[in-house]
Amino acid sequence: MGVVYHAHCIDWFEAARTEGLRTLGRTYREMQDGGTSMPVLDLGASYLRPLYYDDLIEVDVMWTLNDSRTRIRFDYRVRRSGDETICIGGHVTLCFVDAGRGRPVRAPQELVDLVATP
């Protein structure tokens, strides 16, 4: 059909999420090494306009911790580079889990502080 395969946006979301956390000064690896994993609970995407093969894209990511600080939601906007028109919108909700016990926990305080910083 000439348009990008719909499931590729999930990879774009993950890359944007990973790099977004890195720009805050925290990496997934550091959280995992500290005993916290972040499995996906919920994922959604809305395909608003087509993206075509070889389009250069930009992915904007915003994050919000829930009130109990046990979950974090990432919202995404995918657009062609140089164009503000949103082609794909989406979200992913992750929870914080103690990797050793497999039980939900609150977000590491360092991450809470980083996310709260404007």
PDB file as gemmi writes it, atoms N, CA and C in Angstrom:
CRYST1    1.000    1.000    1.000  90.00  90.00  90.00 P 1                      
ATOM      1  N   MET A   1       0.812  -1.206   0.000  1.00  0.00           N  
ATOM      2  CA  MET A   1       0.000   0.000   0.000  1.00  0.00           C  
ATOM      3  C   MET A   1       0.855   1.269   0.000  1.00  0.00           C  
ATOM      4  N   GLY A   2       2.157   1.118   0.231  1.00  0.00           N  
ATOM      5  CA  GLY A   2       3.029   2.284   0.201  1.00  0.00           C  
ATOM      6  C   GLY A   2       3.128   3.037   1.517  1.00  0.00           C  
ATOM      7  N   VAL A   3       2.318   2.664   2.492  1.00  0.00           N  
ATOM      8  CA  VAL A   3       2.380   3.328   3.797  1.00  0.00           C  
ATOM      9  C   VAL A   3       3.154   2.443   4.771  1.00  0.00           C  
ATOM     10  N   VAL A   4       3.688   3.059   5.823  1.00  0.00           N  
ATOM     11  CA  VAL A   4       4.437   2.268   6.799  1.00  0.00           C  
ATOM     12  C   VAL A   4       3.504   1.297   7.509  1.00  0.00           C  
ATOM     13  N   TYR A   5       4.041   0.177   7.884  1.00  0.00           N  
ATOM     14  CA  TYR A   5       3.289  -0.856   8.585  1.00  0.00           C  
ATOM     15  C   TYR A   5       2.876  -0.333   9.960  1.00  0.00           C  
ATOM     16  N   HIS A   6       1.618  -0.507  10.300  1.00  0.00           N  
ATOM     17  CA  HIS A   6       1.051   0.100  11.505  1.00  0.00           C  
ATOM     18  C   HIS A   6       1.784  -0.276  12.795  1.00  0.00           C  
ATOM     19  N   ALA A   7       2.303  -1.474  12.895  1.00  0.00           N  
ATOM     20  CA  ALA A   7       2.934  -1.918  14.140  1.00  0.00           C  
ATOM     21  C   ALA A   7       4.294  -1.266  14.388  1.00  0.00           C  
ATOM     22  N   HIS A   8       4.878  -0.658  13.366  1.00  0.00           N  
ATOM     23  CA  HIS A   8       6.169   0.006  13.572  1.00  0.00           C  
ATOM     24  C   HIS A   8       6.070   1.146  14.580  1.00  0.00           C  
ATOM     25  N   CYS A   9       4.885   1.712  14.726  1.00  0.00           N  
ATOM     26  CA  CYS A   9       4.750   2.829  15.667  1.00  0.00           C  
ATOM     27  C   CYS A   9       5.044   2.382  17.098  1.00  0.00           C  
ATOM     28  N   ILE A  10       4.818   1.117  17.419  1.00  0.00           N  
ATOM     29  CA  ILE A  10       5.126   0.626  18.760  1.00  0.00           C  
ATOM     30  C   ILE A  10       6.637   0.708  19.008  1.00  0.00           C  
ATOM     31  N   ASP A  11       7.425   0.361  17.999  1.00  0.00           N  
ATOM     32  CA  ASP A  11       8.882   0.500  18.120  1.00  0.00           C  
ATOM     33  C   ASP A  11       9.277   1.968  18.262  1.00  0.00           C  
ATOM     34  N   TRP A  12       8.610   2.844  17.517  1.00  0.00           N  
ATOM     35  CA  TRP A  12       8.907   4.275  17.627  1.00  0.00           C  
ATOM     36  C   TRP A  12       8.571   4.783  19.028  1.00  0.00           C  
ATOM     37  N   PHE A  13       7.436   4.311  19.562  1.00  0.00           N  
ATOM     38  CA  PHE A  13       7.052   4.710  20.922  1.00  0.00           C  
ATOM     39  C   PHE A  13       8.129   4.283  21.923  1.00  0.00           C  
ATOM     40  N   GLU A  14       8.589   3.048  21.800  1.00  0.00           N  
ATOM     41  CA  GLU A  14       9.593   2.552  22.745  1.00  0.00           C  
ATOM     42  C   GLU A  14      10.900   3.328  22.632  1.00  0.00           C  
ATOM     43  N   ALA A  15      11.328   3.607  21.409  1.00  0.00           N  
ATOM     44  CA  ALA A  15      12.560   4.364  21.224  1.00  0.00           C  
ATOM     45  C   ALA A  15      12.427   5.772  21.812  1.00  0.00           C  
ATOM     46  N   ALA A  16      11.283   6.416  21.589  1.00  0.00           N  
ATOM     47  CA  ALA A  16      11.064   7.760  22.125  1.00  0.00           C  
ATOM     48  C   ALA A  16      11.024   7.744  23.648  1.00  0.00           C  
ATOM     49  N   ARG A  17      10.389   6.725  24.213  1.00  0.00           N  
ATOM     50  CA  ARG A  17      10.302   6.579  25.668  1.00  0.00           C  
ATOM     51  C   ARG A  17      11.690   6.371  26.269  1.00  0.00           C  
ATOM     52  N   THR A  18      12.464   5.495  25.662  1.00  0.00           N  
ATOM     53  CA  THR A  18      13.813   5.208  26.140  1.00  0.00           C  
ATOM     54  C   THR A  18      14.689   6.456  26.080  1.00  0.00           C  
ATOM     55  N   GLU A  19      14.643   7.154  24.961  1.00  0.00           N  
ATOM     56  CA  GLU A  19      15.462   8.352  24.813  1.00  0.00           C  
ATOM     57  C   GLU A  19      14.949   9.489  25.688  1.00  0.00           C  
ATOM     58  N   GLY A  20      13.624   9.562  25.874  1.00  0.00           N  
ATOM     59  CA  GLY A  20      13.065  10.582  26.765  1.00  0.00           C  
ATOM     60  C   GLY A  20      13.556  10.413  28.185  1.00  0.00           C  
ATOM     61  N   LEU A  21      13.569   9.172  28.670  1.00  0.00           N  
ATOM     62  CA  LEU A  21      14.092   8.915  30.009  1.00  0.00           C  
ATOM     63  C   LEU A  21      15.584   9.233  30.080  1.00  0.00           C  
ATOM     64  N   ARG A  22      16.298   8.897  29.026  1.00  0.00           N  
ATOM     65  CA  ARG A  22      17.738   9.181  28.994  1.00  0.00           C  
ATOM     66  C   ARG A  22      18.006  10.687  29.087  1.00  0.00           C  
ATOM     67  N   THR A  23      17.175  11.497  28.401  1.00  0.00           N  
ATOM     68  CA  THR A  23      17.381  12.951  28.465  1.00  0.00           C  
ATOM     69  C   THR A  23      17.102  13.492  29.866  1.00  0.00           C  
ATOM     70  N   LEU A  24      16.288  12.759  30.644  1.00  0.00           N  
ATOM     71  CA  LEU A  24      16.048  13.154  32.035  1.00  0.00           C  
ATOM     72  C   LEU A  24      17.220  12.777  32.942  1.00  0.00           C  
ATOM     73  N   GLY A  25      18.100  11.918  32.421  1.00  0.00           N  
ATOM     74  CA  GLY A  25      19.241  11.494  33.217  1.00  0.00           C  
ATOM     75  C   GLY A  25      19.081  10.119  33.832  1.00  0.00           C  
ATOM     76  N   ARG A  26      18.124   9.345  33.359  1.00  0.00           N  
ATOM     77  CA  ARG A  26      17.879   8.006  33.904  1.00  0.00           C  
ATOM     78  C   ARG A  26      17.706   7.042  32.730  1.00  0.00           C  
ATOM     79  N   THR A  27      18.223   5.827  32.840  1.00  0.00           N  
ATOM     80  CA  THR A  27      18.057   4.847  31.764  1.00  0.00           C  
ATOM     81  C   THR A  27      17.277   3.643  32.266  1.00  0.00           C  
ATOM     82  N   TYR A  28      16.688   2.913  31.329  1.00  0.00           N  
ATOM     83  CA  TYR A  28      16.001   1.670  31.680  1.00  0.00           C  
ATOM     84  C   TYR A  28      16.966   0.712  32.365  1.00  0.00           C  
ATOM     85  N   ARG A  29      18.173   0.625  31.831  1.00  0.00           N  
ATOM     86  CA  ARG A  29      19.166  -0.293  32.388  1.00  0.00           C  
ATOM     87  C   ARG A  29      19.427   0.024  33.859  1.00  0.00           C  
ATOM     88  N   GLU A  30      19.547   1.307  34.190  1.00  0.00           N  
ATOM     89  CA  GLU A  30      19.778   1.695  35.587  1.00  0.00           C  
ATOM     90  C   GLU A  30      18.614   1.277  36.475  1.00  0.00           C  
ATOM     91  N   MET A  31      17.398   1.438  35.980  1.00  0.00           N  
ATOM     92  CA  MET A  31      16.244   1.039  36.784  1.00  0.00           C  
ATOM     93  C   MET A  31      16.214  -0.478  36.960  1.00  0.00           C  
ATOM     94  N   GLN A  32      16.504  -1.204  35.896  1.00  0.00           N  
ATOM     95  CA  GLN A  32      16.530  -2.657  35.996  1.00  0.00           C  
ATOM     96  C   GLN A  32      17.637  -3.117  36.942  1.00  0.00           C  
ATOM     97  N   ASP A  33      18.806  -2.503  36.822  1.00  0.00           N  
ATOM     98  CA  ASP A  33      19.912  -2.849  37.716  1.00  0.00           C  
ATOM     99  C   ASP A  33      19.570  -2.520  39.165  1.00  0.00           C  
ATOM    100  N   GLY A  34      18.699  -1.525  39.369  1.00  0.00           N  
ATOM    101  CA  GLY A  34      18.255  -1.151  40.710  1.00  0.00           C  
ATOM    102  C   GLY A  34      17.095  -2.017  41.209  1.00  0.00           C  
ATOM    103  N   GLY A  35      16.646  -2.976  40.389  1.00  0.00           N  
ATOM    104  CA  GLY A  35      15.603  -3.898  40.812  1.00  0.00           C  
ATOM    105  C   GLY A  35      14.195  -3.531  40.407  1.00  0.00           C  
ATOM    106  N   THR A  36      14.036  -2.509  39.553  1.00  0.00           N  
ATOM    107  CA  THR A  36      12.708  -2.087  39.114  1.00  0.00           C  
ATOM    108  C   THR A  36      12.538  -2.377  37.629  1.00  0.00           C  
ATOM    109  N   SER A  37      11.486  -3.113  37.292  1.00  0.00           N  
ATOM    110  CA  SER A  37      11.151  -3.305  35.885  1.00  0.00           C  
ATOM    111  C   SER A  37       9.886  -2.508  35.582  1.00  0.00           C  
ATOM    112  N   MET A  38       9.598  -2.328  34.287  1.00  0.00           N  
ATOM    113  CA  MET A  38       8.473  -1.498  33.869  1.00  0.00           C  
ATOM    114  C   MET A  38       7.695  -2.183  32.747  1.00  0.00           C  
ATOM    115  N   PRO A  39       6.861  -3.181  33.072  1.00  0.00           N  
ATOM    116  CA  PRO A  39       6.079  -3.830  32.023  1.00  0.00           C  
ATOM    117  C   PRO A  39       4.947  -2.931  31.507  1.00  0.00           C  
ATOM    118  N   VAL A  40       4.575  -3.166  30.274  1.00  0.00           N  
ATOM    119  CA  VAL A  40       3.480  -2.417  29.638  1.00  0.00           C  
ATOM    120  C   VAL A  40       2.147  -2.961  30.139  1.00  0.00           C  
ATOM    121  N   LEU A  41       1.262  -2.054  30.541  1.00  0.00           N  
ATOM    122  CA  LEU A  41      -0.097  -2.416  30.956  1.00  0.00           C  
ATOM    123  C   LEU A  41      -1.126  -2.122  29.881  1.00  0.00           C  
ATOM    124  N   ASP A  42      -0.893  -1.039  29.152  1.00  0.00           N  
ATOM    125  CA  ASP A  42      -1.898  -0.557  28.207  1.00  0.00           C  
ATOM    126  C   ASP A  42      -1.187   0.164  27.070  1.00  0.00           C  
ATOM    127  N   LEU A  43      -1.690  -0.028  25.867  1.00  0.00           N  
ATOM    128  CA  LEU A  43      -1.104   0.618  24.703  1.00  0.00           C  
ATOM    129  C   LEU A  43      -2.212   0.954  23.728  1.00  0.00           C  
ATOM    130  N   GLY A  44      -2.142   2.120  23.143  1.00  0.00           N  
ATOM    131  CA  GLY A  44      -3.128   2.498  22.133  1.00  0.00           C  
ATOM    132  C   GLY A  44      -2.515   3.407  21.097  1.00  0.00           C  
ATOM    133  N   ALA A  45      -3.048   3.348  19.894  1.00  0.00           N  
ATOM    134  CA  ALA A  45      -2.570   4.208  18.811  1.00  0.00           C  
ATOM    135  C   ALA A  45      -3.747   4.619  17.944  1.00  0.00           C  
ATOM    136  N   SER A  46      -3.686   5.860  17.469  1.00  0.00           N  
ATOM    137  CA  SER A  46      -4.680   6.383  16.528  1.00  0.00           C  
ATOM    138  C   SER A  46      -3.940   6.812  15.270  1.00  0.00           C  
ATOM    139  N   TYR A  47      -4.323   6.223  14.152  1.00  0.00           N  
ATOM    140  CA  TYR A  47      -3.673   6.505  12.878  1.00  0.00           C  
ATOM    141  C   TYR A  47      -4.484   7.592  12.175  1.00  0.00           C  
ATOM    142  N   LEU A  48      -3.981   8.809  12.236  1.00  0.00           N  
ATOM    143  CA  LEU A  48      -4.742   9.970  11.780  1.00  0.00           C  
ATOM    144  C   LEU A  48      -4.467  10.327  10.321  1.00  0.00           C  
ATOM    145  N   ARG A  49      -3.212  10.172   9.910  1.00  0.00           N  
ATOM    146  CA  ARG A  49      -2.804  10.476   8.535  1.00  0.00           C  
ATOM    147  C   ARG A  49      -1.722   9.473   8.143  1.00  0.00           C  
ATOM    148  N   PRO A  50      -1.622   9.137   6.877  1.00  0.00           N  
ATOM    149  CA  PRO A  50      -0.623   8.134   6.490  1.00  0.00           C  
ATOM    150  C   PRO A  50       0.808   8.673   6.561  1.00  0.00           C  
ATOM    151  N   LEU A  51       1.711   7.782   6.897  1.00  0.00           N  
ATOM    152  CA  LEU A  51       3.143   8.020   6.749  1.00  0.00           C  
ATOM    153  C   LEU A  51       3.613   7.054   5.671  1.00  0.00           C  
ATOM    154  N   TYR A  52       4.532   7.506   4.837  1.00  0.00           N  
ATOM    155  CA  TYR A  52       4.972   6.702   3.714  1.00  0.00           C  
ATOM    156  C   TYR A  52       6.401   6.230   3.918  1.00  0.00           C  
ATOM    157  N   TYR A  53       6.733   5.147   3.242  1.00  0.00           N  
ATOM    158  CA  TYR A  53       8.098   4.655   3.306  1.00  0.00           C  
ATOM    159  C   TYR A  53       9.055   5.771   2.938  1.00  0.00           C  
ATOM    160  N   ASP A  54      10.137   5.856   3.668  1.00  0.00           N  
ATOM    161  CA  ASP A  54      11.189   6.861   3.504  1.00  0.00           C  
ATOM    162  C   ASP A  54      10.823   8.229   4.067  1.00  0.00           C  
ATOM    163  N   ASP A  55       9.636   8.390   4.649  1.00  0.00           N  
ATOM    164  CA  ASP A  55       9.349   9.634   5.366  1.00  0.00           C  
ATOM    165  C   ASP A  55      10.274   9.709   6.578  1.00  0.00           C  
ATOM    166  N   LEU A  56      10.831  10.866   6.809  1.00  0.00           N  
ATOM    167  CA  LEU A  56      11.565  11.102   8.049  1.00  0.00           C  
ATOM    168  C   LEU A  56      10.541  11.535   9.084  1.00  0.00           C  
ATOM    169  N   ILE A  57      10.637  10.990  10.280  1.00  0.00           N  
ATOM    170  CA  ILE A  57       9.640  11.289  11.299  1.00  0.00           C  
ATOM    171  C   ILE A  57      10.276  11.871  12.551  1.00  0.00           C  
ATOM    172  N   GLU A  58       9.450  12.509  13.348  1.00  0.00           N  
ATOM    173  CA  GLU A  58       9.809  12.963  14.684  1.00  0.00           C  
ATOM    174  C   GLU A  58       8.724  12.462  15.616  1.00  0.00           C  
ATOM    175  N   VAL A  59       9.147  12.026  16.805  1.00  0.00           N  
ATOM    176  CA  VAL A  59       8.200  11.518  17.791  1.00  0.00           C  
ATOM    177  C   VAL A  59       8.338  12.373  19.044  1.00  0.00           C  
ATOM    178  N   ASP A  60       7.264  13.051  19.409  1.00  0.00           N  
ATOM    179  CA  ASP A  60       7.222  13.823  20.653  1.00  0.00           C  
ATOM    180  C   ASP A  60       6.662  12.923  21.736  1.00  0.00           C  
ATOM    181  N   VAL A  61       7.242  12.987  22.928  1.00  0.00           N  
ATOM    182  CA  VAL A  61       6.772  12.161  24.039  1.00  0.00           C  
ATOM    183  C   VAL A  61       6.593  13.029  25.285  1.00  0.00           C  
ATOM    184  N   MET A  62       5.491  12.800  25.988  1.00  0.00           N  
ATOM    185  CA  MET A  62       5.199  13.476  27.255  1.00  0.00           C  
ATOM    186  C   MET A  62       4.865  12.384  28.265  1.00  0.00           C  
ATOM    187  N   TRP A  63       5.188  12.587  29.535  1.00  0.00           N  
ATOM    188  CA  TRP A  63       4.923  11.556  30.530  1.00  0.00           C  
ATOM    189  C   TRP A  63       4.232  12.127  31.743  1.00  0.00           C  
ATOM    190  N   THR A  64       3.451  11.256  32.393  1.00  0.00           N  
ATOM    191  CA  THR A  64       2.696  11.632  33.582  1.00  0.00           C  
ATOM    192  C   THR A  64       2.682  10.448  34.538  1.00  0.00           C  
ATOM    193  N   LEU A  65       3.050  10.687  35.796  1.00  0.00           N  
ATOM    194  CA  LEU A  65       2.925   9.663  36.834  1.00  0.00           C  
ATOM    195  C   LEU A  65       1.517   9.707  37.387  1.00  0.00           C  
ATOM    196  N   ASN A  66       0.941   8.530  37.723  1.00  0.00           N  
ATOM    197  CA  ASN A  66      -0.375   8.554  38.359  1.00  0.00           C  
ATOM    198  C   ASN A  66      -0.219   8.979  39.823  1.00  0.00           C  
ATOM    199  N   ASP A  67      -1.322   9.243  40.488  1.00  0.00           N  
ATOM    200  CA  ASP A  67      -1.282   9.772  41.858  1.00  0.00           C  
ATOM    201  C   ASP A  67      -0.556   8.858  42.837  1.00  0.00           C  
ATOM    202  N   SER A  68      -0.679   7.551  42.658  1.00  0.00           N  
ATOM    203  CA  SER A  68      -0.025   6.623  43.588  1.00  0.00           C  
ATOM    204  C   SER A  68       1.441   6.368  43.212  1.00  0.00           C  
ATOM    205  N   ARG A  69       1.860   6.925  42.080  1.00  0.00           N  
ATOM    206  CA  ARG A  69       3.232   6.788  41.573  1.00  0.00           C  
ATOM    207  C   ARG A  69       3.607   5.332  41.289  1.00  0.00           C  
ATOM    208  N   THR A  70       2.616   4.507  41.002  1.00  0.00           N  
ATOM    209  CA  THR A  70       2.883   3.115  40.645  1.00  0.00           C  
ATOM    210  C   THR A  70       2.828   2.893  39.136  1.00  0.00           C  
ATOM    211  N   ARG A  71       2.337   3.891  38.425  1.00  0.00           N  
ATOM    212  CA  ARG A  71       2.218   3.801  36.969  1.00  0.00           C  
ATOM    213  C   ARG A  71       2.704   5.106  36.344  1.00  0.00           C  
ATOM    214  N   ILE A  72       3.169   4.955  35.116  1.00  0.00           N  
ATOM    215  CA  ILE A  72       3.578   6.132  34.350  1.00  0.00           C  
ATOM    216  C   ILE A  72       2.984   5.989  32.949  1.00  0.00           C  
ATOM    217  N   ARG A  73       2.419   7.070  32.467  1.00  0.00           N  
ATOM    218  CA  ARG A  73       1.803   7.079  31.137  1.00  0.00           C  
ATOM    219  C   ARG A  73       2.645   7.956  30.224  1.00  0.00           C  
ATOM    220  N   PHE A  74       2.902   7.444  29.055  1.00  0.00           N  
ATOM    221  CA  PHE A  74       3.622   8.184  28.023  1.00  0.00           C  
ATOM    222  C   PHE A  74       2.651   8.443  26.880  1.00  0.00           C  
ATOM    223  N   ASP A  75       2.564   9.695  26.460  1.00  0.00           N  
ATOM    224  CA  ASP A  75       1.732  10.067  25.310  1.00  0.00           C  
ATOM    225  C   ASP A  75       2.651  10.474  24.165  1.00  0.00           C  
ATOM    226  N   TYR A  76       2.282  10.084  22.967  1.00  0.00           N  
ATOM    227  CA  TYR A  76       3.140  10.271  21.798  1.00  0.00           C  
ATOM    228  C   TYR A  76       2.406  10.997  20.676  1.00  0.00           C  
ATOM    229  N   ARG A  77       3.192  11.765  19.930  1.00  0.00           N  
ATOM    230  CA  ARG A  77       2.731  12.367  18.673  1.00  0.00           C  
ATOM    231  C   ARG A  77       3.805  12.092  17.633  1.00  0.00           C  
ATOM    232  N   VAL A  78       3.411  11.413  16.575  1.00  0.00           N  
ATOM    233  CA  VAL A  78       4.341  11.099  15.486  1.00  0.00           C  
ATOM    234  C   VAL A  78       3.974  11.982  14.303  1.00  0.00           C  
ATOM    235  N   ARG A  79       4.979  12.635  13.744  1.00  0.00           N  
ATOM    236  CA  ARG A  79       4.746  13.529  12.608  1.00  0.00           C  
ATOM    237  C   ARG A  79       5.935  13.480  11.661  1.00  0.00           C  
ATOM    238  N   ARG A  80       5.713  13.934  10.439  1.00  0.00           N  
ATOM    239  CA  ARG A  80       6.825  14.045   9.493  1.00  0.00           C  
ATOM    240  C   ARG A  80       7.758  15.153   9.972  1.00  0.00           C  
ATOM    241  N   SER A  81       9.043  14.939   9.786  1.00  0.00           N  
ATOM    242  CA  SER A  81      10.016  15.968  10.161  1.00  0.00           C  
ATOM    243  C   SER A  81       9.708  17.266   9.434  1.00  0.00           C  
ATOM    244  N   GLY A  82       9.721  18.352  10.198  1.00  0.00           N  
ATOM    245  CA  GLY A  82       9.457  19.659   9.615  1.00  0.00           C  
ATOM    246  C   GLY A  82       7.989  19.990   9.446  1.00  0.00           C  
ATOM    247  N   ASP A  83       7.103  19.104   9.847  1.00  0.00           N  
ATOM    248  CA  ASP A  83       5.662  19.328   9.713  1.00  0.00           C  
ATOM    249  C   ASP A  83       5.024  19.123  11.086  1.00  0.00           C  
ATOM    250  N   GLU A  84       4.199  20.040  11.510  1.00  0.00           N  
ATOM    251  CA  GLU A  84       3.561  19.948  12.822  1.00  0.00           C  
ATOM    252  C   GLU A  84       2.291  19.099  12.823  1.00  0.00           C  
ATOM    253  N   THR A  85       1.862  18.633  11.658  1.00  0.00           N  
ATOM    254  CA  THR A  85       0.653  17.832  11.561  1.00  0.00           C  
ATOM    255  C   THR A  85       0.883  16.452  12.180  1.00  0.00           C  
ATOM    256  N   ILE A  86       0.047  16.085  13.119  1.00  0.00           N  
ATOM    257  CA  ILE A  86       0.180  14.785  13.785  1.00  0.00           C  
ATOM    258  C   ILE A  86      -0.376  13.702  12.871  1.00  0.00           C  
ATOM    259  N   CYS A  87       0.442  12.688  12.612  1.00  0.00           N  
ATOM    260  CA  CYS A  87       0.026  11.561  11.783  1.00  0.00           C  
ATOM    261  C   CYS A  87      -0.433  10.382  12.632  1.00  0.00           C  
ATOM    262  N   ILE A  88       0.248  10.160  13.756  1.00  0.00           N  
ATOM    263  CA  ILE A  88      -0.119   9.082  14.664  1.00  0.00           C  
ATOM    264  C   ILE A  88      -0.076   9.629  16.083  1.00  0.00           C  
ATOM    265  N   GLY A  89      -1.117   9.384  16.843  1.00  0.00           N  
ATOM    266  CA  GLY A  89      -1.127   9.707  18.260  1.00  0.00           C  
ATOM    267  C   GLY A  89      -1.202   8.411  19.034  1.00  0.00           C  
ATOM    268  N   GLY A  90      -0.605   8.384  20.208  1.00  0.00           N  
ATOM    269  CA  GLY A  90      -0.666   7.141  20.956  1.00  0.00           C  
ATOM    270  C   GLY A  90      -0.316   7.313  22.414  1.00  0.00           C  
ATOM    271  N   HIS A  91      -0.450   6.226  23.134  1.00  0.00           N  
ATOM    272  CA  HIS A  91      -0.086   6.227  24.545  1.00  0.00           C  
ATOM    273  C   HIS A  91       0.347   4.827  24.966  1.00  0.00           C  
ATOM    274  N   VAL A  92       1.171   4.781  26.007  1.00  0.00           N  
ATOM    275  CA  VAL A  92       1.574   3.533  26.639  1.00  0.00           C  
ATOM    276  C   VAL A  92       1.575   3.784  28.136  1.00  0.00           C  
ATOM    277  N   THR A  93       0.961   2.885  28.898  1.00  0.00           N  
ATOM    278  CA  THR A  93       1.002   2.949  30.357  1.00  0.00           C  
ATOM    279  C   THR A  93       1.846   1.786  30.864  1.00  0.00           C  
ATOM    280  N   LEU A  94       2.815   2.104  31.706  1.00  0.00           N  
ATOM    281  CA  LEU A  94       3.691   1.104  32.309  1.00  0.00           C  
ATOM    282  C   LEU A  94       3.487   1.135  33.810  1.00  0.00           C  
ATOM    283  N   CYS A  95       3.775   0.022  34.461  1.00  0.00           N  
ATOM    284  CA  CYS A  95       3.764   0.030  35.923  1.00  0.00           C  
ATOM    285  C   CYS A  95       5.168  -0.286  36.419  1.00  0.00           C  
ATOM    286  N   PHE A  96       5.431   0.101  37.633  1.00  0.00           N  
ATOM    287  CA  PHE A  96       6.718  -0.167  38.268  1.00  0.00           C  
ATOM    288  C   PHE A  96       6.572  -1.456  39.071  1.00  0.00           C  
ATOM    289  N   VAL A  97       7.502  -2.371  38.857  1.00  0.00           N  
ATOM    290  CA  VAL A  97       7.438  -3.684  39.500  1.00  0.00           C  
ATOM    291  C   VAL A  97       8.789  -3.998  40.132  1.00  0.00           C  
ATOM    292  N   ASP A  98       8.737  -4.502  41.368  1.00  0.00           N  
ATOM    293  CA  ASP A  98       9.937  -5.025  42.007  1.00  0.00           C  
ATOM    294  C   ASP A  98      10.301  -6.296  41.253  1.00  0.00           C  
ATOM    295  N   ALA A  99      11.421  -6.270  40.555  1.00  0.00           N  
ATOM    296  CA  ALA A  99      11.790  -7.386  39.684  1.00  0.00           C  
ATOM    297  C   ALA A  99      11.994  -8.679  40.459  1.00  0.00           C  
ATOM    298  N   GLY A 100      12.464  -8.601  41.680  1.00  0.00           N  
ATOM    299  CA  GLY A 100      12.708  -9.794  42.468  1.00  0.00           C  
ATOM    300  C   GLY A 100      11.440 -10.453  42.966  1.00  0.00           C  
ATOM    301  N   ARG A 101      10.473  -9.640  43.373  1.00  0.00           N  
ATOM    302  CA  ARG A 101       9.226 -10.170  43.937  1.00  0.00           C  
ATOM    303  C   ARG A 101       8.097 -10.251  42.913  1.00  0.00           C  
ATOM    304  N   GLY A 102       8.244  -9.524  41.805  1.00  0.00           N  
ATOM    305  CA  GLY A 102       7.175  -9.511  40.810  1.00  0.00           C  
ATOM    306  C   GLY A 102       5.932  -8.772  41.275  1.00  0.00           C  
ATOM    307  N   ARG A 103       6.102  -7.827  42.189  1.00  0.00           N  
ATOM    308  CA  ARG A 103       4.977  -7.080  42.764  1.00  0.00           C  
ATOM    309  C   ARG A 103       5.089  -5.594  42.401  1.00  0.00           C  
ATOM    310  N   PRO A 104       3.946  -4.936  42.214  1.00  0.00           N  
ATOM    311  CA  PRO A 104       3.971  -3.493  41.937  1.00  0.00           C  
ATOM    312  C   PRO A 104       4.602  -2.718  43.097  1.00  0.00           C  
ATOM    313  N   VAL A 105       5.331  -1.672  42.732  1.00  0.00           N  
ATOM    314  CA  VAL A 105       5.957  -0.782  43.715  1.00  0.00           C  
ATOM    315  C   VAL A 105       5.801   0.654  43.230  1.00  0.00           C  
ATOM    316  N   ARG A 106       6.119   1.586  44.091  1.00  0.00           N  
ATOM    317  CA  ARG A 106       6.116   2.990  43.700  1.00  0.00           C  
ATOM    318  C   ARG A 106       7.348   3.275  42.835  1.00  0.00           C  
ATOM    319  N   ALA A 107       7.241   4.290  42.014  1.00  0.00           N  
ATOM    320  CA  ALA A 107       8.358   4.695  41.161  1.00  0.00           C  
ATOM    321  C   ALA A 107       9.558   5.065  42.020  1.00  0.00           C  
ATOM    322  N   PRO A 108      10.767   4.770  41.546  1.00  0.00           N  
ATOM    323  CA  PRO A 108      11.945   5.208  42.285  1.00  0.00           C  
ATOM    324  C   PRO A 108      11.905   6.728  42.486  1.00  0.00           C  
ATOM    325  N   GLN A 109      12.227   7.178  43.676  1.00  0.00           N  
ATOM    326  CA  GLN A 109      12.136   8.607  44.002  1.00  0.00           C  
ATOM    327  C   GLN A 109      12.945   9.465  43.040  1.00  0.00           C  
ATOM    328  N   GLU A 110      14.102   8.972  42.627  1.00  0.00           N  
ATOM    329  CA  GLU A 110      14.916   9.736  41.697  1.00  0.00           C  
ATOM    330  C   GLU A 110      14.159  10.004  40.386  1.00  0.00           C  
ATOM    331  N   LEU A 111      13.431   9.008  39.909  1.00  0.00           N  
ATOM    332  CA  LEU A 111      12.644   9.194  38.697  1.00  0.00           C  
ATOM    333  C   LEU A 111      11.491  10.163  38.937  1.00  0.00           C  
ATOM    334  N   VAL A 112      10.840  10.047  40.079  1.00  0.00           N  
ATOM    335  CA  VAL A 112       9.753  10.980  40.433  1.00  0.00           C  
ATOM    336  C   VAL A 112      10.278  12.404  40.396  1.00  0.00           C  
ATOM    337  N   ASP A 113      11.431  12.632  40.992  1.00  0.00           N  
ATOM    338  CA  ASP A 113      12.028  13.972  41.004  1.00  0.00           C  
ATOM    339  C   ASP A 113      12.351  14.465  39.607  1.00  0.00           C  
ATOM    340  N   LEU A 114      12.868  13.565  38.764  1.00  0.00           N  
ATOM    341  CA  LEU A 114      13.219  13.947  37.394  1.00  0.00           C  
ATOM    342  C   LEU A 114      11.978  14.295  36.571  1.00  0.00           C  
ATOM    343  N   VAL A 115      10.926  13.497  36.703  1.00  0.00           N  
ATOM    344  CA  VAL A 115       9.696  13.739  35.936  1.00  0.00           C  
ATOM    345  C   VAL A 115       9.021  15.025  36.407  1.00  0.00           C  
ATOM    346  N   ALA A 116       9.121  15.337  37.700  1.00  0.00           N  
ATOM    347  CA  ALA A 116       8.479  16.522  38.246  1.00  0.00           C  
ATOM    348  C   ALA A 116       9.204  17.803  37.881  1.00  0.00           C  
ATOM    349  N   THR A 117      10.467  17.692  37.458  1.00  0.00           N  
ATOM    350  CA  THR A 117      11.253  18.866  37.101  1.00  0.00           C  
ATOM    351  C   THR A 117      10.814  19.369  35.734  1.00  0.00           C  
ATOM    352  N   PRO A 118      10.458  20.655  35.639  1.00  0.00           N  
ATOM    353  CA  PRO A 118      10.011  21.181  34.333  1.00  0.00           C  
ATOM    354  C   PRO A 118      11.120  21.248  33.312  1.00  0.00           C  
TER     355      PRO A 118                                                      
END                                                                             
